[in-house]
Amino acid sequence: MFALVVVCVNAQKVVSPSSLPEQSLSGTIRIWGNDRMDALMKQWQAGFREHYPNVRFETRLIGTGTGMAGLYTNVADIALMGRDATPSEVMAFEWVFKYKPLGVEVATGSLDVPGKAFALGVFVNQDNPISKLTVAQLDAIFGSEHLRGPGNLRTWGDLGLTGEWKNKAIDSYGYDAETNTSAFFKRVVLNGSDKWSCDLKEFADLDRPDRTKTDASEQILGALAHDRYGIAYANLRYLNKHVKSVSLSSTEDGPFEAATRLSLIQRKYPLTRAASIYINRESGKPIDLKLKAFLSYILSREGQQVVRREGDFLPLSEESVREQVRKLE
């Protein structure tokens, strides 16, 4: 049997290795959702069936936006999301069942792979002396409601720069406000506010004549390369020699972290994302045994090794695994 991290609630210690009880499981698990996780899901299913060969899977992955709809219309048992569910998705489920779905993080987002819940980097022009910022400062730059703190930061002097920088306006760049990437930034940085800076320049993916796309991040960092007084959030993959990334912290006291594989896995970098699975579980009621077994497999060492082998998404840390395992009890 596969090794599973088990939380001992009373002692608050981790007992390992352990395994699911030896028993026969059968039936079908229906999965709807994120097509970008198809390869990872197939590997999880294959590994799980080595332990429980009588469990079948019906998998329909045509987009993250279909996952929650499959769950609240009772045609899916699992909503596979490459991100957190949006408030409107949770609201739709809650309208049907009168309680919220259970969300379980199953992987850390990628460092810079497009479409794989990549971490958001914050960038300035290479000439800019700024090297670190807090999340509250980002809220003051990119937002206008400022639920994290007082007032606008609209000039580089507001951030403490002097000389020629002092009175220069901060030019901000980011994703189209209707994208899931902006929704994440809004939730984490703007503390859920819908009120962006009026000066924000927004970019969306562009269709090319050859039916490929120009990624929004490529456009954002291309524009920033030509704007000495700009700041942007974008995908680290499109970093160019004319811009530099900024270290971030959730508090003024730090520590300030750069986006690396390790800082993402350990959740030290504030703009780390995660891939989640949602199921229909009413609080206080047990989870269907085959669903619990499958989620436990994904959170096991074996299941997280599958994430490492797949290579795009990053595994969960041991601490994150413990937090998710508790949700299954």
N, C-alpha and C positions, 0 to 999 in steps of 0.2 A: 504493500500500500504506500501511497505517497505521503511524505512528511508534511505535517500541518502544524503551523504555529498555533498554540492554544493559550488563551489567557486565563490564568488562575486568579479569579476576581478577589478572593480574600487576601492572598499573599501579595497580589500585584506583582507577580513574577511570571516570566514566560517559561512554560514547560515545553521542551522540545528534545527529541522528536516525538511525535504522536501520530495518530492516524484516525480516519473515520472508522466507526464501528464496522466490523465485517458483517455485511448483510447484502442481500440481493436487492437491487433497485431496477425498476423497469418503467417504461412509459416514454412519453415524448416531451421534449422541451422545445418550445417555439420561440424563436429569436428574430426580432425585427430591429432595424436600425442602421448604424453607420457602415457604409460600404468601404470606407477607408480602413476598417479594422477586419476585413474579410479574411486576410491571410492569418492574422493573429487568432481570430476566432476558430478557424479550421484546425489550427495546431492545438488549441485548448481542447476542442472537441475530441480530436484523435487521442490526446493524452488521457482524457477522462475516460474514454471508452475502453482503454486498456485495463482500467480498474472496474468499470461498470459496463460491460458489453451489451447489456439488454436495454440501455437507455438510448433512445433515438433523438435526433435533432431535425427540426424543420427550420431552416434558416432563410430569412428574406431580408437581405441587407441592400436597400436601395437609397439610403440616405438617413442621416441622423434625425432629421425632422419627422420621419415616419415612426421612430421608435416608441415614443410616448403614446402616439395615436394608436399603435398596435396594442399597447398595454391597456388603455382605458376603453378600448372597444372589444376587449377579451379575445383577440385573435393572436396575441403574443403573451408569453410568460416572462420574457426578458426584453427590456428596451436597452439596446447596446448604444451608448452615446459616446462620441469622441470628445465630450465636454460635459459640463454640468447642464442639467435641464434648465431651461429659461423659466422665469416666473409665469409666463403665459402657459407653458406646457404643464407645469405643476398645477396651475389653476384649473386647467381643463380636466386633468385627472381628478382633482379634488371635487370638482363640480359633479362628477359621476359617482364617486365613492364616498365623499364627505370626509376623507382623510388624505394625507399626502402619501405619495409613493415612497418606498424605501430606496435610497440611493447608496450604492457601494462603490467606492473607488477601486478600480482593478488595475490601473497602471498610471504611472506618471507621464505627462505629456512629453513630446520630443523636445530636443534642444532647438532644432531648426528645420524640421522636415515639414514642408507645406502640407496642409490638410491633416496633420497628425498632432493636433493640440500643442503646437509649438509655443515655447516661452516667448513672451514679448520683451524685446530689448528696447531700451531708451537710448537715443543717439543725439549727439550734437556735432557740429562741424569740427573738423580736425584742429582748427585754430582756436577753438573755445577752451578757456582754462578750466571750465567746470569738469570735475571728475566723479562727483557723487551727488545724489539727490535723495530726499525722503519721499515716501508715497504722498505725504501731505503736501509737499512742494509740487509734486506732479498734479495733484488735484487743483492747486492754486494756479497752475500754468494752463492746464487743458480744460478745466471746468470753469463754471461761473457761479454755482450755488455754494460750493465750498463746505460740504458737510463734514470735512475733516479738519477745517481750521479757518481762520479769519482771512478775508480779503483776496484780491487778485494778486498774482505775480505776473506782471506784464512787460517789465523791462529787465534787462540783465543786471541793472543796478539793484533791483528788488531782491536779487539772489546774492548780492554782495560783491559783484564785480565793479571795478573802478575804471578810471581812464576812459578810453574810447568806447568801452562796453557799457558804461554806466547808464546812458540815456537811450541805448538802442532797444527798440521793441523786440520782444521775443516772438518769432514766427513759428507757429506750431503746425505740425503735419501728422496725419494719422489716417486710419481706415474710415471708409464710409460708415456713418453712424448706425446703419441698419444691418451691418454684418455681425456674425457671432463673435468675431475678434474684438470689435468695438464693444459689444455687450459685455465681454469679459473685462475689458479695461474699465468700462463704466462701473461694473460691480465692485472691482477690487480697488481701483484708484479713486473714482468719484463717489464711492460709497453708495452706489445705486442711483445717483442723481442723473436725470436726463438732460441737464442743462450744461452744454458744452460751451467753451469759449467761442464767441462769435467770429474770431479770427482763425479758427482751426481750418486748415486746408485738407479736405477729405479725398481719398483715393480708393477706387475699386479696381478689381481685376479687369483687364481689357482684352477683348477678343482680337486675335490676329487674323489676317486673311488666310493663313494656313490652318486655321481652326485650333491653334494652341492659344495660350493666354499669357499676357504680361502680368506677372504677379503685382498686386498692389504695393507690396513692400519694396519691390525693385523700383517702382515709380517714386515711392516716398523717399527712399534713400538717394535716388538719383537727383531729386529736387533739393534735398538737404545738402548734397555735395556742392551745389551752386549757391547756397544761402549761408553766409558766414554767421548769421544771427538766428539760425533756426534750431528747432528741437523736434524730435519725432519719436513715435513708437512704431516698431516694425519687426520683421523677422530677421534674426541674426544671420541667416543664410546670405542675405543680400548686402552685408557689410562691404563697403568699398574703401579705398585708401584715402578718400576725402572726408570721411566721417569716422567718429569713434563712439564706442559704447560707454555708458555711464553706469557705475555701480549704484545699487539701490539698497535702501533699508526701510523697514516699516516704522522705525522710530528715529528720533533725533540722535539717540545715543549709539545707534548702530547695533551690530556690525553691518558694514556696507558690503554687499556681495555682488560679484559679477555673475552672469549667467553661465554656468558650466554644467556638465552632466551631474557631477557630484552635488552641487548646490541645489539643483532641481530635485534630485532624488531625496535629499535631506530636507527639502522644503525651506531652505534658507533664503532662496531668491524670491522676492515678493510676487513676481509676475509669472510664477510657475503654474501650469495648468495640469489637469488630470483627465483621464478617461474613466467614465463611470457606467455602471449597469444599474438600471432601476427595475424593481419588481413590485408587484401588488402585495403588500404585507401590512395588514392592519395592526396597529400597536398592541402589544400584549398577546398576539396570536402567533402560533408557530408557523414557520416557513415550510412550504411543501418540501418533503425530504429530498427529492431528487434535485430541486433547485438549490437547497442548502448544500448538498453534496457538491454540486457543480461550482457554486461560488466559493466553497471551501477549497476545492481543487485549484481554482484560479489564484487564490490567496496563499496557497501552499508554496513551499520552496520550489517544487516541481513546476507549478503553474507560473511562478515569477521567473523561473529559468527560461520558460518559453518566451516570455517578454524579452529577455536579454538576447536570445537567439534571433528573434524576429528583427531586432535591431533599430527600428524606428522609434517606437515608444520606449520609455525607460521604466524599469521596475519600481515597485514601491519600496520604501525603506522598511526596516523591521518595525519601527514605531508606527508607521502608517498602516502596515499590515495588522498590527495589534488593534488599532483604532477601528479598522474595517471588520475584523473578526468579531468584535464586541457587538456590532450591529446585527449579526446573525443569530445572536442568542435570544 
